[in-house]
């Protein structure tokens, strides 16, 4: 009974970041596509356009120079944000270059927090700070399970685990850890060692 509980806990720990990956991946893909398909986002004179958003946030931004830079080429900036969101979302959702994708998502969120949502008071009303914090665990951990990184690592012979679950595989972006293969060749469950 205790062994089953240990196995369940190890499985829960292994996949703990999967809901976050799915949420951020889907949300950022949607946000990018929404910008690209919007009737107003790239129409400078329309309500809710990027240009109007940037002008409205200029005086309250943490770094107004970032808005000044964006206003020099607002459409290029808008496409960069939208495509960056899609790339971060796809990379995170499918686990391809997971840490790089998460870093991209974190940078998009950081830039939006320092400009558009900086003036939100109290600070927890601004969603960009929450997104930035949500990206950080994925920057640190990568996407070692249920990911293309794990599949690619297995094909390169870096791991001997299951390509679907990623168990035993070391991700191509370096997010795998030696603890993933602690069962050894027999596949027996061995509890993780405790730090000294």
CORLINQUI-V987667 format. One record per residue. N is the residue number from 0. RES is the residue in three letters. SS is DSSP state (h for helix, s for strand, l for the rest). PSI is psi in radians with two decimals (* if undefined). OMEGA is omega in whole degrees, -180 to 180 (NA if undefined). Layout:
n=N res=RES ss=SS psi=PSI omega=OMEGA
n=N res=RES ss=SS psi=PSI omega=OMEGA
This chain:
n=0 res=UNK ss=l psi=-0.80 omega=179
n=1 res=UNK ss=h psi=-0.59 omega=178
n=2 res=UNK ss=h psi=-0.70 omega=177
n=3 res=UNK ss=h psi=-0.72 omega=178
n=4 res=UNK ss=h psi=-0.70 omega=177
n=5 res=UNK ss=h psi=-0.72 omega=178
n=6 res=UNK ss=h psi=-0.75 omega=179
n=7 res=UNK ss=h psi=-0.76 omega=179
n=8 res=UNK ss=h psi=-0.73 omega=178
n=9 res=UNK ss=h psi=-0.72 omega=179
n=10 res=UNK ss=h psi=-0.76 omega=179
n=11 res=UNK ss=h psi=-0.72 omega=178
n=12 res=UNK ss=h psi=-0.74 omega=-177
n=13 res=UNK ss=h psi=-0.69 omega=-175
n=14 res=UNK ss=l psi=0.29 omega=-176
n=15 res=UNK ss=l psi=-0.58 omega=-178
n=16 res=UNK ss=l psi=-0.06 omega=-178
n=17 res=UNK ss=h psi=-0.79 omega=177
n=18 res=UNK ss=h psi=-0.65 omega=178
n=19 res=UNK ss=h psi=-0.74 omega=177
n=20 res=UNK ss=h psi=-0.80 omega=-178
n=21 res=UNK ss=h psi=-0.82 omega=-179
n=22 res=UNK ss=h psi=-0.91 omega=-178
n=23 res=UNK ss=h psi=-0.70 omega=179
n=24 res=UNK ss=h psi=-0.91 omega=-179
n=25 res=UNK ss=h psi=-0.76 omega=-178
n=26 res=UNK ss=h psi=-0.76 omega=-178
n=27 res=UNK ss=h psi=-0.61 omega=174
n=28 res=UNK ss=h psi=-0.82 omega=180
n=29 res=UNK ss=h psi=-0.78 omega=-179
n=30 res=UNK ss=h psi=-0.74 omega=179
n=31 res=UNK ss=h psi=-0.81 omega=179
n=32 res=UNK ss=h psi=-0.64 omega=179
n=33 res=UNK ss=h psi=-0.72 omega=178
n=34 res=UNK ss=h psi=-0.77 omega=-177
n=35 res=UNK ss=h psi=-0.50 omega=-177
n=36 res=UNK ss=h psi=0.01 omega=-178
n=37 res=UNK ss=l psi=2.51 omega=176
n=38 res=UNK ss=l psi=-0.35 omega=-173
n=39 res=UNK ss=l psi=-0.43 omega=-171
n=40 res=UNK ss=l psi=-0.69 omega=-179
n=41 res=UNK ss=l psi=0.15 omega=177
n=42 res=UNK ss=l psi=1.81 omega=-169
n=43 res=UNK ss=l psi=-0.63 omega=-175
n=44 res=UNK ss=l psi=-0.12 omega=-176
n=45 res=UNK ss=l psi=2.61 omega=174
n=46 res=UNK ss=l psi=2.32 omega=-179
n=47 res=UNK ss=l psi=0.14 omega=178
n=48 res=UNK ss=l psi=2.79 omega=179
n=49 res=UNK ss=h psi=-0.73 omega=-179
n=50 res=UNK ss=h psi=-0.77 omega=178
n=51 res=UNK ss=h psi=-0.69 omega=178
n=52 res=UNK ss=h psi=-0.78 omega=-179
n=53 res=UNK ss=h psi=-0.76 omega=178
n=54 res=UNK ss=h psi=-0.70 omega=-180
n=55 res=UNK ss=h psi=-0.52 omega=-177
n=56 res=UNK ss=h psi=-0.15 omega=-172
n=57 res=UNK ss=h psi=-0.87 omega=-173
n=58 res=UNK ss=h psi=-0.30 omega=-178
n=59 res=UNK ss=h psi=0.02 omega=-179
n=60 res=UNK ss=l psi=2.64 omega=176
n=61 res=UNK ss=l psi=-0.64 omega=-179
n=62 res=UNK ss=l psi=1.48 omega=-179
n=63 res=UNK ss=h psi=-0.45 omega=179
n=64 res=UNK ss=h psi=-0.51 omega=176
n=65 res=UNK ss=h psi=-0.67 omega=178
n=66 res=UNK ss=h psi=-0.70 omega=177
n=67 res=UNK ss=h psi=-0.76 omega=178
n=68 res=UNK ss=h psi=-0.77 omega=179
n=69 res=UNK ss=h psi=-0.62 omega=-179
n=70 res=UNK ss=h psi=-0.28 omega=176
n=71 res=UNK ss=h psi=-0.54 omega=177
n=72 res=UNK ss=l psi=1.25 omega=-173
n=73 res=UNK ss=h psi=-0.61 omega=-180
n=74 res=UNK ss=h psi=-0.71 omega=176
n=75 res=UNK ss=h psi=-0.73 omega=177
n=76 res=UNK ss=h psi=-0.75 omega=179
n=77 res=UNK ss=h psi=-0.77 omega=178
n=78 res=UNK ss=h psi=-0.66 omega=179
n=79 res=UNK ss=h psi=-0.76 omega=178
n=80 res=UNK ss=h psi=-0.84 omega=-178
n=81 res=UNK ss=h psi=-0.82 omega=180
n=82 res=UNK ss=h psi=-0.59 omega=175
n=83 res=UNK ss=h psi=-0.71 omega=177
n=84 res=UNK ss=h psi=-0.75 omega=-180
n=85 res=UNK ss=h psi=-0.78 omega=-180
n=86 res=UNK ss=h psi=-0.78 omega=179
n=87 res=UNK ss=h psi=-0.73 omega=180
n=88 res=UNK ss=h psi=-0.82 omega=180
n=89 res=UNK ss=h psi=-0.79 omega=-180
n=90 res=UNK ss=h psi=-0.69 omega=180
n=91 res=UNK ss=h psi=-0.78 omega=-178
n=92 res=UNK ss=h psi=-0.77 omega=-178
n=93 res=UNK ss=h psi=-0.09 omega=177
n=94 res=UNK ss=l psi=0.72 omega=177
n=95 res=UNK ss=l psi=2.03 omega=-173
n=96 res=UNK ss=l psi=0.94 omega=-171
n=97 res=UNK ss=h psi=-0.79 omega=-180
n=98 res=UNK ss=h psi=-0.68 omega=179
n=99 res=UNK ss=h psi=-0.77 omega=179
n=100 res=UNK ss=h psi=-0.76 omega=180
n=101 res=UNK ss=h psi=-0.66 omega=177
n=102 res=UNK ss=h psi=-0.72 omega=176
n=103 res=UNK ss=h psi=-0.78 omega=177
n=104 res=UNK ss=h psi=-0.70 omega=179
n=105 res=UNK ss=h psi=-0.70 omega=180
n=106 res=UNK ss=h psi=-0.67 omega=175
n=107 res=UNK ss=h psi=-0.82 omega=-180
n=108 res=UNK ss=h psi=-0.70 omega=179
n=109 res=UNK ss=h psi=-0.79 omega=-179
n=110 res=UNK ss=h psi=-0.66 omega=179
n=111 res=UNK ss=h psi=-0.63 omega=179
n=112 res=UNK ss=h psi=-0.74 omega=-178
n=113 res=UNK ss=h psi=-0.21 omega=-178
n=114 res=UNK ss=h psi=-1.28 omega=-170
n=115 res=UNK ss=l psi=-0.75 omega=-174
n=116 res=UNK ss=l psi=0.17 omega=-179
n=117 res=UNK ss=l psi=-0.63 omega=-174
n=118 res=UNK ss=l psi=-0.01 omega=180
n=119 res=UNK ss=l psi=2.20 omega=177
n=120 res=UNK ss=l psi=2.35 omega=-9
n=121 res=UNK ss=l psi=2.83 omega=-171
n=122 res=UNK ss=h psi=-0.50 omega=-177
n=123 res=UNK ss=h psi=-0.07 omega=172
n=124 res=UNK ss=h psi=-0.42 omega=-180
n=125 res=UNK ss=l psi=2.10 omega=-175
n=126 res=UNK ss=h psi=-0.35 omega=-176
n=127 res=UNK ss=h psi=-0.56 omega=176
n=128 res=UNK ss=h psi=-0.72 omega=178
n=129 res=UNK ss=h psi=-0.70 omega=177
n=130 res=UNK ss=h psi=-0.73 omega=178
n=131 res=UNK ss=h psi=-0.82 omega=179
n=132 res=UNK ss=h psi=-0.59 omega=179
n=133 res=UNK ss=h psi=-0.54 omega=179
n=134 res=UNK ss=h psi=-0.52 omega=-172
n=135 res=UNK ss=h psi=-0.72 omega=176
n=136 res=UNK ss=h psi=-0.59 omega=179
n=137 res=UNK ss=h psi=-0.53 omega=173
n=138 res=UNK ss=h psi=-0.73 omega=-178
n=139 res=UNK ss=h psi=-0.75 omega=-173
n=140 res=UNK ss=h psi=-0.43 omega=-175
n=141 res=UNK ss=l psi=-2.73 omega=-178
n=142 res=UNK ss=l psi=1.20 omega=-173
n=143 res=UNK ss=l psi=-0.22 omega=-176
n=144 res=UNK ss=l psi=2.57 omega=-179
n=145 res=UNK ss=l psi=0.94 omega=-174
n=146 res=UNK ss=l psi=2.77 omega=173
n=147 res=UNK ss=h psi=-0.52 omega=176
n=148 res=UNK ss=h psi=-0.80 omega=-180
n=149 res=UNK ss=h psi=-0.70 omega=179
n=150 res=UNK ss=h psi=-0.78 omega=179
n=151 res=UNK ss=h psi=-0.69 omega=179
n=152 res=UNK ss=h psi=-0.68 omega=179
n=153 res=UNK ss=h psi=-0.71 omega=179
n=154 res=UNK ss=h psi=-0.54 omega=177
n=155 res=UNK ss=l psi=-0.12 omega=178
n=156 res=UNK ss=l psi=0.27 omega=-180
n=157 res=UNK ss=l psi=-0.28 omega=-179
n=158 res=UNK ss=l psi=2.71 omega=180
n=159 res=UNK ss=l psi=0.35 omega=-172
n=160 res=UNK ss=l psi=-2.97 omega=-179
n=161 res=UNK ss=l psi=2.12 omega=-176
n=162 res=UNK ss=l psi=-0.53 omega=-179
n=163 res=UNK ss=l psi=-0.83 omega=-178
n=164 res=UNK ss=l psi=-0.39 omega=-177
n=165 res=UNK ss=l psi=0.00 omega=-177
n=166 res=UNK ss=l psi=2.11 omega=179
n=167 res=UNK ss=l psi=-0.14 omega=-178
n=168 res=UNK ss=l psi=2.56 omega=173
n=169 res=UNK ss=l psi=2.17 omega=-174
n=170 res=UNK ss=l psi=2.64 omega=-179
n=171 res=UNK ss=l psi=-0.43 omega=180
n=172 res=UNK ss=l psi=0.22 omega=176
n=173 res=UNK ss=l psi=0.27 omega=-176
n=174 res=UNK ss=l psi=-0.09 omega=177
n=175 res=UNK ss=l psi=2.82 omega=178
n=176 res=UNK ss=l psi=2.76 omega=-180
n=177 res=UNK ss=h psi=-0.42 omega=-179
n=178 res=UNK ss=h psi=-0.30 omega=-179
n=179 res=UNK ss=h psi=-0.34 omega=-178
n=180 res=UNK ss=h psi=0.40 omega=-174
n=181 res=UNK ss=l psi=-0.16 omega=177
n=182 res=UNK ss=l psi=-0.26 omega=179
n=183 res=UNK ss=l psi=-2.93 omega=-177
n=184 res=UNK ss=l psi=-0.49 omega=-177
n=185 res=UNK ss=l psi=-0.36 omega=-179
n=186 res=UNK ss=l psi=0.05 omega=-180
n=187 res=UNK ss=l psi=2.57 omega=180
n=188 res=UNK ss=l psi=2.22 omega=175
n=189 res=UNK ss=l psi=2.12 omega=-178
n=190 res=UNK ss=l psi=2.62 omega=-180
n=191 res=UNK ss=l psi=2.57 omega=177
n=192 res=UNK ss=l psi=2.57 omega=180
n=193 res=UNK ss=l psi=2.47 omega=178
n=194 res=UNK ss=l psi=2.56 omega=-179
n=195 res=UNK ss=l psi=* omega=NA
